[in-house]
Amino acid sequence: MTPSHRIRLSILAVVVTTVAALSVATGTWAAEPPVLKAGLWEVVRSSAQEFGQKHVTTMCLDDSVQAEMREFGMGVAKTLCTQNERSFDGTRMTTSSVCKMGPSTITSKTVMTFKGNTSYHAEGSASFDPPMANVRESTMSIDARWTGPCKPGQQPGDMTLDNGQTLNIKQHMTK
């Protein structure tokens, strides 16, 4: 996998799980997950496809970023997905979806467990038919936690990837 593919997958992984956490915050379910605390979040991602490797990104979140990610995620789901279900039970949220991206149909399931509004753990799996970028199945684990205020000079939406590259997620959601 090329470095640019890894960057795109890192961005996608962070956005997908954060959007999943945020997108139900305005839903009409009986119980709702917490709105994530504003500030700097550390997100540690690992996958079965990259055994033993952990990818660490940080992201400066505020209410505006969360709202934009929620709107972006709901728009993507409406455009690309024929199934998009969410349920919330106590501190656990389960999402499942069937979406079409290019020629591939992506069937995914994610279970997120929240610890208040300052951390969550997510386990997810996806299958791709036909395979996407030579990947037929994927599993991922994400641990995210609030670490404090955003760093001086950071703008809401700034995300620093594990390779040190910084980008603003707001700019990537509009593309």
C-alpha positions in Angstrom: 0.0 0.0 0.0 1.4 3.4 -1.0 2.0 6.2 1.6 -0.9 8.2 0.0 -3.2 5.3 0.3 -2.2 4.9 4.0 -2.9 8.6 4.6 -6.3 8.4 2.9 -7.2 5.3 5.0 -6.0 7.0 8.2 -8.2 10.0 7.4 -11.1 7.8 6.5 -10.7 5.7 9.6 -10.7 8.7 11.9 -13.5 10.4 10.1 -15.7 7.3 10.0 -15.4 6.5 13.6 -15.7 10.1 14.8 -18.7 10.7 12.5 -20.3 7.5 13.8 -19.8 8.9 17.3 -21.2 12.3 16.4 -23.9 11.5 13.9 -26.4 10.1 16.3 -26.1 13.0 18.7 -29.0 14.8 17.1 -31.0 11.6 16.4 -34.3 10.7 17.9 -33.2 7.6 19.8 -34.2 7.2 23.4 -30.6 7.3 24.6 -27.8 9.1 22.9 -24.0 9.0 23.1 -22.2 11.9 24.7 -21.1 14.9 22.7 -17.3 14.6 22.7 -15.4 17.1 24.8 -13.9 20.0 22.9 -10.1 20.0 22.8 -7.3 17.7 21.6 -8.1 14.1 21.0 -5.6 11.3 20.5 -6.8 8.5 18.3 -4.9 5.2 18.2 -5.9 2.9 15.3 -4.8 -0.7 14.6 -5.9 -3.2 12.1 -5.5 -7.0 11.5 -4.1 -6.1 8.1 -1.1 -4.3 9.8 -0.5 -6.7 12.7 1.4 -5.1 15.5 1.3 -1.6 14.0 -0.5 1.3 15.7 -1.3 4.5 14.0 -1.6 7.6 16.3 -3.3 10.7 15.1 -4.4 13.8 17.1 -7.3 16.0 16.3 -8.4 19.4 17.6 -12.2 19.2 18.1 -14.7 21.8 18.9 -18.5 22.0 18.6 -18.3 23.4 15.0 -16.0 20.5 13.8 -18.3 18.0 15.4 -21.4 19.6 13.8 -19.7 19.6 10.3 -18.5 16.0 10.7 -22.1 15.0 11.7 -23.6 16.8 8.7 -20.9 15.4 6.3 -21.4 11.9 7.6 -25.2 12.0 7.3 -24.8 13.4 3.8 -22.4 10.7 2.8 -24.6 8.0 4.3 -27.7 9.3 2.4 -25.7 9.5 -0.9 -23.7 6.2 -0.7 -25.6 3.9 1.6 -28.6 1.7 1.1 -28.6 0.6 4.7 -27.4 2.7 7.7 -28.6 1.5 11.1 -27.6 2.6 14.6 -28.6 1.5 18.0 -27.5 2.8 21.4 -27.7 0.8 24.7 -26.2 2.4 27.7 -22.6 3.3 26.9 -22.5 1.1 23.7 -23.4 2.1 20.2 -23.7 -0.3 17.3 -23.7 0.8 13.7 -24.1 -1.2 10.6 -24.2 -0.1 7.0 -24.1 -1.2 3.4 -22.6 1.4 1.1 -21.5 1.7 -2.5 -18.1 3.4 -3.2 -17.1 3.2 -6.8 -17.6 -0.4 -8.0 -17.3 -1.8 -4.4 -20.1 -2.6 -2.0 -18.9 -2.1 1.6 -20.7 -3.9 4.3 -19.6 -2.7 7.8 -20.3 -3.0 11.5 -18.8 -1.0 14.3 -19.4 -1.3 18.1 -18.3 1.8 20.1 -18.1 1.9 23.9 -18.0 5.4 25.5 -16.5 6.4 28.8 -18.3 9.6 29.4 -17.4 12.3 26.8 -13.6 11.9 27.1 -12.9 8.5 25.6 -14.2 5.7 23.5 -13.2 2.3 22.1 -14.4 1.1 18.7 -14.1 -2.3 17.1 -15.1 -2.5 13.4 -15.2 -4.8 10.5 -15.9 -4.3 6.8 -16.1 -6.4 3.7 -15.5 -5.1 0.2 -17.2 -6.7 -2.9 -15.4 -6.6 -5.2 -12.2 -5.9 -3.2 -11.1 -2.2 -2.9 -7.4 -1.5 -3.3 -6.9 -5.3 -3.1 -8.6 -5.5 0.3 -11.6 -8.0 0.6 -12.0 -7.8 4.4 -10.8 -5.4 7.1 -11.0 -5.2 10.8 -10.0 -2.2 12.9 -9.7 -1.2 16.5 -9.7 2.4 17.6 -9.1 3.9 21.1 -9.7 7.7 21.3 -9.2 9.9 24.3 -9.4 13.6 25.2 -5.9 14.8 26.2 -6.6 18.4 27.1 -6.9 21.7 25.3 -5.8 22.0 21.7 -2.2 23.0 21.2 -1.3 26.7 20.7 -1.8 27.7 17.1 -4.0 24.8 16.3 -7.3 25.5 14.5 -10.5 23.4 15.1 -10.3 20.5 12.7 -6.5 20.3 12.6 -5.4 16.7 12.5 -1.8 15.5 12.8 -1.2 12.1 11.2 1.2 9.5 12.5 3.7 10.6 9.8 3.7 14.2 11.2 1.6 15.6 8.4 -1.0 18.1 9.6 -4.2 18.8 7.7 -7.5 20.4 8.5 -10.3 17.9 8.3 -12.8 20.7 7.5 -11.1 21.3 4.2 -11.2 17.5 3.3 -14.9 17.2 4.1 -15.7 19.9 1.5 -13.8 18.1 -1.3 
